[in-house]
Amino acid sequence: MSETYGVVPGTLKEALSRSTCHLWHGKGLRVQITNSKVINESNAADRRYRCVLSDGKYSIQGLIDSSCNEYLEANGFARFSIITINQYTIAKTMKRIILIASLTVDVPKAERISTDLSSLDSFFDQKPEEDIATGIPGAGAQQQNTTPQPQHAPAQAAAAPTTMKKPREDRPVNPIESLSPYQNNWTIKGRVSYKGDIRTWSNSKGEGKLFNVNFLDESDEIRATAFNEMAEKFAGLLEEGKVYYVTKARIQQSKPKFSHLSHPYELSLDRDTEITECFDTSDVPKINFNFAKLDAIQNLEKDSVIDVIGVINTVNDVFQITAKSTGKPFNRRNITLVDDSNFAIDVGLWNQTAVDFSIPTGSVIALKGVKVQDFGGRSLSLTHAGSIVSNPDIPEAYQLKGWYDNKGSSENFKSMKTENNSSEPLNRRKTIAQAEGEGLGGNEKPDYFTVKASINYIKTDNLAYPACNNEVNTTGRGPSPCNRKVIQEGDGPWRCERCNLTYPEPHYRYILSASIVDHTGQIWVTLFDDDARKMFDMSAGELLNLKHDETEFKKVINSSIMKEMNFRLKAKQDSYNGTVRVRYQVSSISNLDYVSECNALAKELESVLLV
C-alpha cells in the first residue's frame, strides 16, 4: 500500500457536503496536488496556479490565490506535493472549484497516493441536496477556515460567484488522470485533441487496420486505439475538436514507444466501448501545451517529445527524401523557429503537412508533439501525432508576437547546428574530470554533455549482436527495421520472437564498449550502430567478416584509436549487483572542425591576454 502522508480518503467529500461540513470548521484540509498549471503567466500581478486536488478517493479543481505565489515557489510546490488548505471558498460556475486563499506546503515532493479517484463533481451531481455550492450565493456557498498560517499573511477569501445551473447529461464523469486498470465503472468526458488516419499493417500472422485518437480534459490526456472493424467504426464516428463521453473501453499499460503522452495507461476501443457526443463543452480545454524554451532543448534527452512555441523565421521549400530501408519517398519541409531566448531551431514537417504548410514568416505557431533530434546539432521533427496551431489565443503567443515585432525580427539568433563556425558550442564542452566532478548522471534524469576525447581501447569480443531486419511500422513516417535480437535455432535459421520470422542469416548491428580519454581522465562508453558505422566506415557484418583476417581486422579497429573527436554523451545512473555507478552512452560523434577549434582558442587567448 502506498504512503498517504497523512491524507485521509474522503476528506474533500466530508468538508464540502452539507451534512458533514460542520465537522471541518476550524480544521485544515490535507490533500495532494495531482496536477497544476500556471494561468496568466505573463502577468505577475494576475499569475495564479490552477490545480487538481485529491484526498486519495475524490478529486476536485482548485485555484490558488496569487498572494500565495511567492510562498509556493519558495517552498518547492510541485505536482504531487502534499498541502494543507487553511482558508478557502467553494464556488461553482460550470464546475465546482475550491478557491484557496491560504495554505501550507507540508511535503514538497511526494509519491502519488492514489490513481483510483472519483470526481467530486459527479458525486454532487447525483446528490445535489449535499452540495454546499448550490445554495444562495453568499449564504452557505462559502466555507472558511481560520486556522492561522505562519508562513505568509493569508489573503481574504474571494466571495463565491453567482451560481449557474450546469447543463449536462445526467451521468457521473471521471477525470482522465484518474483512469487505471483497477476501475470497472467509469466515464470520461474528453475532447478529441488528435485523430490519426486509419493505417494498415501486415506480417506473418496476417494483416489488419489500426486507428489512434487522443482524448483531453482539464486533468490529463490519454491515447486510445482501435483495430480492424472497430477502427473503421470509431474513425467514422469521432471528429477532431469535438467532445465525447467514453465508457467501457479496456484500460491497459501505455506503450511509450508509440505515444508521447505522459499518462501511464491507454484505452483500447472494442465492441463493448460506448462513445456519445457531448454538447456541453465549455469546461473541456481545446488543447493542452507544456512548452519548452528553445534554449533548453540542447539539454533535453535525444528523442524526447515536447511542445514548443516560437515565431516562424524561415520557411523552406518542400523536398523529397527516400527511406534507405524501403526506397519509399517522403515529402519534407524545414522551417526555422525563433523565440526570445535568442535561439533558432529547425523543425522538420512531413508528408501532407509539409505540402500544405502555408503559414507566413513572422507568425507565432505552437507545436504539440515534436521530437528532439541530434544530427548535425539539435533540431525538431513533428511526430505523426503532433499538431500545429497558428497564432494560438494564449498569453505566450501574444508575448512572443510583441517581442518579435518590437526587436526580435532584427536579432541575430544562435543556431543549434554544429556545422557553423561559431565557437559558442565549443564553450559548452566539458572535460571528463568536469563531468565527474559535477556529478553528471547522478540524478534521476539523465544528463547530456559533450567532450573532446579520443578512443584508447575497444573491446572486440562482443562488437555486435544479430538483429531482425524486418520492416515494422512504428511511426507515421513509414516502416523501419525491427532491430530486436534474433536467436539461432540449433544450427538452423535465426528467429525473431517479435515478428515470428526466421532468417538464414541475421543482420548484425553494432553495440560495443570503448574507453575514451582526454587530458583530465578516462571513462567507458557504449556506442551503437549509427555512430560505430560512422567511426569504422563499414557495417557490423562487414567488420565481423574481417575477423578471419586478423591483420585487416586490427587495421580497421586501430584506425579509430587515439583519433580526437567530439563525443555527445548521455550519463545515467545504473545499479548492478548492489553497486551504483554512472553509465555513459554515445548519442553522437563528430569530427573536429579545426576552423572552429582555432577560432575558439584565439578567443580564449584574447580574453586571457586582454588583446
N, C-alpha and C positions, 0 to 999 in steps of 0.2 A: 504494500500500500504506500502511495506517495506521501511525502511530507505535506502537512496542511498549514504550517506556520501560524497556527492559532486561528485560522479562518474557519468559522463554523458553518457547515452547509445549511442553507435555508435562512440565513441571516437577513438577506435582502427581502425575501418574501414576508417575513415577520415584521420587519421595520416599515414596510410600505403597505401593509394590509390594515384595514380599518379596525379589525377585531384584535390585533396584536401590536399595533404601532406604539401603544402606550408603554409597552414593556421596554422600549428602546429610548424613551425620553431620558436625556442626561447621559447617554452612552454613545460611544463612537462605534462606527460600523467598520469592522476589519474585513477587507476584501482584497482581491487580486486584480491587477490591471492585465487583461489578456490581449489588449490591442490599444494602440493610441496613434494619433496623428495630430500635427500642428495645423491649425487654421489661422488665416490672416498672418502668415509667417512674415510677410514683407513689412508689416506694420507693427512695430514693437509695442505700441500702446494697446492694440487690439488683439495681439497674438495670444491664443489660448490653446489648451490641449483638449481635444475630444477623445474619449476613450470608451472601452467596453469593460464593465465591471463584472466580476464573478465572485460568488461565495462558495464555489465548488459544486453547486447544484443549479443555481439560476444565474442568468446574465441580464444586464440592462445597460443602456447607454448612459454615459456621464459627460459632463462638460465642466472643466476646472476653471475657476475664475482667474483672470490674468494677474491678479495680485499675488497669486501663488507661484508664478513662473520662476522668479529668482530662487525661491526656496527649493522648488522641484529640481532645477538644474544644478543647484549646489549640493543636493543630497542624492544624486545618482538615479533619479527617476527614470525607469525604462520599462519595456514590455516585461510582464510577469512580476513586477515589483509588488510587494505587499504594503498596503497603505491602510491608515485608519481615517475615515471621514468624520470630522468633528462637527462640521456645520454645513447644512445642505438644505436644498429646497426641491420639491418634486414638481415638475412641470409636464404638461402634455400638450403637444400640437398634433402632429400625425403619429408620433410615438412618444412614449413616456421617457423622461430623461431626468437624471439627478444633477442638479446644478450645485456644484461643490464650491463652497466659499472658504473652507478651511480644512486642512488635512495634515497628516503626519506620514512621512515615508518610514516604514518600520523595517522592511527588508528590501534594499535596492535591487539585489539580484537573487532571484529565486527560481526554482523549477516550477513548471506548470502543475497546479494541484489537481486539475480535472479537465478532461475534454468532453465529458458526458454532461452537457449543460442544456437546460430548458430555458426558453425565452420567458422572462417575467411579463413581457407584453402579452404573450399568448395566454398566460395564466389569468391575467386580469381581464383579457377579452372574454374569457369563459366565465369569470366570476366578477362582473362589474360592480357588484354590491360591496366587494372588498377593496376596490380601487380608491385610494385616497386622492388620486389626481383627477377624479371625475366630479368632485364636488364644486360648489360655487367658488370661483376664483377669489382668493384671499381668505377663504374660510374653509379650513380642512384640507386645502391643497398644499399647505406648507408643513414641513416637518423640520424644526430647527433644533439643533443640539448645541448646548452652550458649554460643552467641555472645553476648558482653556487649552490653548496650544502655544507652547513656549517658543517655537522656532521662528514664527513670524506673526505679525498682527493680522488676525482674521479679518477678511473683508465682510461687508454687510451682505447678507443673503439677498439675492435678487427676488423680486416678487414674481409669483407664478403668472405666466401669460394667460390670456383668455383661453379657456378650454374649447377645443373644436372636436366635434364628433368625427371619428375616423371612418371614412367609407372603406369597407373591406368585405371580403368574402369571409364567412364565419368558419375559420379554420385556424388552429394554432400554427405558429411558424417558428422554426429553429434557426438560430444564426448559423451561417455556413461554417464558421470556425469551430463550432461545437460538434460537427459530424465526426463519428467514429464507428468502427465495425461493431461496437458493443451496443449500439442503439437499434431498436426494432421499429418503433412507430415515430416517424419524423416527417417533416415537410419543410422545404426551404423555399424562400421567395427570392429569386435571383434574376439579374439582367444578363442576357447573352452578351458577354464582352468580347467574345471571339467565336466565329463559326468557320470551321475548316471545310474544305471540299471533300467529297467522297473519294477515297483513294482505294486502289485495288492492290492486292498482294498475291504472290504466288510462290510456292515452294514444293518440296517433295510430298508434303501432306495434303496439298490441294491448293485452292485459291479462294479468295473472299474479298469482302469490302469492309472499309473502316471509315468511321466518321468521328471527329473530335469537336467538342464545344466546351467553352468555359462559362461558368455562372458566377456572378459577382453580387455581393451585398455589402452592407456597411462594415461587416466584421472581417470578411476574407473573400478569397476567390478559389474556386475548385474546378478541376478538369473532369469532363465526362466523356465516355467513349461508347460507341455502339457499333455492332458488327452486322454484316450481311443484310437481312431484311430489315432489321431494326435501324441500321444505318440509313437505308432508304426512307424509312418511316419518319425518323426524327429529323433528318436533313430537310425533308419537305415540310415538317411542322414548325421548326424553330426559325426565327428571324433574328439576325444580329441587331442589338439595341433594344429589343422588346423584353418584357419582364414576364416570368412564368413561375407557377408553383410546380415543384418537382417532388415526387414522393415514390417510395417503393423501388428505388434503384439499389443495386448492390454497392456497398461501401467497401473498398479494398485498398491495400497499400499502394501509394503512388509510385510511379516509376520515373525518378528524376532524369533518366536518360532521354525520356520523351516529353518532359514537361518542365518549364522553368518556374512554375508556381511553387510557393512555399508551403502549401497545405500538405500535411503528411499523408492524406488519403485522396482517392479519386472515386468517381462514380462510374458504374457500369450500367448502361441503359439496356434493359432486356424487355421481354414480353410483359412482365408484371409492372413495369415502370409507368407511372401516370404523370403526364405533363399537361397543364392547362394554363392558358394565358391569363395574366393578371393585369387589370386596367388601373389599379391603384398603385402608381409607380413613383410617387413623389419622394418616398423615403428610401429609394434604391439609387445609389450613385451610378452615373453613366460610365465612369472609368476610374480606376484607382492607380495612381502613379507612386513610385518610390524612387525619386530622381537621384542620380549620382552626378556630381560636378565633373566636368571634363578633365580637370587637373588631377582628379582622384583615380582616373581609370588606369593610369600607369602603375598603380599599386594594387589593382584588383587581380584576382586569380584569372588566368587564361581560361577561356570557355565559360566564364561567369555570364549569366543572363541578367541584364539590368534594364532600367528605364533612364532615358536622358532627355533633356530639353535644351535647345540651342537655336541659334539663328543660322539660316542657310547662307553660307558664304560663297559656295561654288556648286554648280550643277553640271556634271559632265554628260557627254552623250552616251547612249546605250551601246554596248558592245557585246560580242558573244565569246564565251569560253566553252571549252569542250572538256567533259569529265574524262580523266585518264582511264578510269576503270571501265567505263561503259561506252565512251565515244559519243555520248549524248550531248548536244549543245544546250547551253543555258544563256538567257539574256541577263545582263548585269549592267547596272548604272552606279557610279560612285558620286556621292555628294559630300561636301565638306561642311561640318557644323562648327560653330564657334560659340563661346559664352564668355561671361565677364570674369572668368579665371584667366583670360588671355591665352587660352589653348585652343587649338584647332584639331579636329579628328575626322578621318574619312569614314563614311558609312556606306556599306555595300547594300544595294537593293537588288532583288532577284525577280526574274521571270516577268509575269504580267505587271507586278507592282513597279518594276523598273521601267517597263514600256509606258505605262500610264502616268508616271510621275510628272506633274506639271506645275508644282508649287514654285513660285519665283524666288530668286535670291532676295535676302532681306526679310523674309518671312520667318516667324517663330514656329517651330514644329516640336511636338512631343513624340518621342518614340518609345513604345512599350514593347519589351521583349527583344533587345538587341544583344548579340553575343560578342564578348570581348575576344579579339583575335590578336595574335602576336607573330605576324610575318612581316619582316622589314619594319618593325616598330608596331605600336599599338594601333588598332583600327576596330571598327564595329561592323557587324553584319546583322541585318534584320532577319530574325528567325521566321519560320513558316507560320508560327502562331503569333507573330508580332504585329503591331499596328502603328499607323502614322496618324496623328491628329494635328491638323493645320490650325495655327492661331487659336489654341485652346483658351477657354474662358476661365483662366486660373491666375492667381497673383504672380506666380513665377513667370508666366508669359508676358504680362504687362511690364514687369520689372525689366526683363531682358530686352523687350522692344524699345523701352525708353532709353536703356543704356546704349543699345546699338545705334539708334537714331542720333543720340547726342554725341557719342565719341567712339563707339565700338566699330563703326564702319571704316574708320581711318586707322585702326590699331594694326600693329604688326604682331601676328599671333605666333605662338610657339607651336611647332609641329611635333607630333609624336612619331614621325617616321625616323628611322635610323639612317636612311641614305643621305640625309642632308649633311652639310659640312659644319653645322653648328657644334660647338664644343659643349653645349649645355647638357646633353645626355651623358657625356663623359664625366661631368662633375658629380653625377649621382652614383657613379660606380663606387663599390666598396672593395676593400681588401678582405681576404679570408679572415684575418685577425679582427677586423672591424665587425664583420658579420657574426663571428663567435662572441666577441666582446659585448655586442649589443643584444645578444640572446635571440637572434632572429630564428624563427621556427619554434620557439619555446612556448608560444601562446596557443590558444585553442584553434585559431585560424592560421593557415599557412602564411608565410612571408615570402615576398619576391624581391630579388635584388640581382644586380649584375656585377660580375668580377672579370678582370682581365687576368687570365691564368693560362697555364699550359698543362696538357696531359703528360704525366711522367710514367704511368703504368696502366695497362689494360689487361683485365682478366680474360684469358682466351679460352677457358674451359667451357663456359656457357655463354656464348656470344648471342645466340638467337633461340627462338622457340618455333615449333611447327604450328602454323596458323591456318584457319579456314579462310579461303578467299572468295567464298560465295557472296553474291551481291544481296544485301538486305536493305530495305527502305526504312531508315531510322529518322530521316529528316524530310522536310518538304522540298529539298533540292535534288532529289533523285537517290538512287541506290549507292551504297558504299560497302566495302568489304566487311564481312562479319568479324574477322580477326580473332575469334576465340581459338584457344588451343585445341589441336586435334590429337587424338590418341591412336596409335597403331594397334590394330587387332592381330596379335601374334606377329607373323611375318607377312601378313597380308596388307590390305589397304588401310588408309588413315581415316578416322571417323570423327565428325563434328556432332556432338550431342545436341547442340542448339538447333542446327539446321537439318539434322538427321540425314546427312550426306556423307558419302565416302569418296576418297581420292586415292589414286595410285601413288601419287607423290604429294607431300604437303608444300605449302607456300611459307617460306621462312621469313620471320620478322626479327629485327634486332631488339635485344634488351640486354645491355651489357653494363658492367661495372668498371669504373675507371677512377684513378687517383688524379686529382688536379692540384697544382701548386702555384703559388705566387711568391713574392719576396717576403711574405709575412707568415705563411703557414701552408697546411695541406688538409684536404678533405676528400672523402669518397663520394662520387656522384653516380647516378644511374642515367644512361642515355637510352632513348627509344628509337624507333625505326627511322623516322624522318631525319633526325639530326645525325644519327650514325651513318645513314646513306650519304648525307652531305659531306660528312667527315672522311669517309673511305672512298667516296665516289663510285660505289658499287652496291648491289643489293646484298642482303644477308645470305641468300642462296649462293650467289657467285663467290662470296668470300669463303663460305664453308666448303665449296668445291675445291678451293685452293689449298685446303689443309693437306691434300695428297702431295702437294709440292711445298715442303716446309720452307724452302728459300723464298719462294714467291709470297707465301702466306706471311712470313715475318716482314717482308719488304712492305707489304700493304699496312700491316699493323704499325711498323716503325715510322711510316710516312706521317703519322699523326702525333708521334711522340715529340714533346718539347716544342710544339708549334703554338705560339701565343695566339689566343683567340678571346673573343668576348663570350662569356657564358651567362645566359639568363637562367637563374636558379630558383627553384621552389623549395623552401625549407619548411619542414613539418615535423612535429614531434611524433615519435613512434615508440611503442613499448614491446619488447621481445624478451620472454623468459624473465619477466620482472625487472628488466633493465630499461630505463627510459633514455632515449637518445634522439638526436635530430637527424633525419634523413634528408638528403639533397637530391632533387631530380632536375635534370636539364630541361628547361622549357624551350630554349632555342640557343643556337650557336651562330656566330657570325665572324668573318674575318675582320681584322683590324682595318680601319680606314686611316691610313697613315697621314693624310692631309689633315683630318680632324684631330688626330693624335698630336701632330705638330702644332696646330693652332691652339689646342688646349694647353700644351706645355709652354708655348710662348705667352699665353695669357697668364699662366701661373707665375712665370718668371717676372712678367711685368708687375704683378701685384706684390711680389717679394722684393724686387729691386726698385720699385716705385719709379719705373721709367715713364 
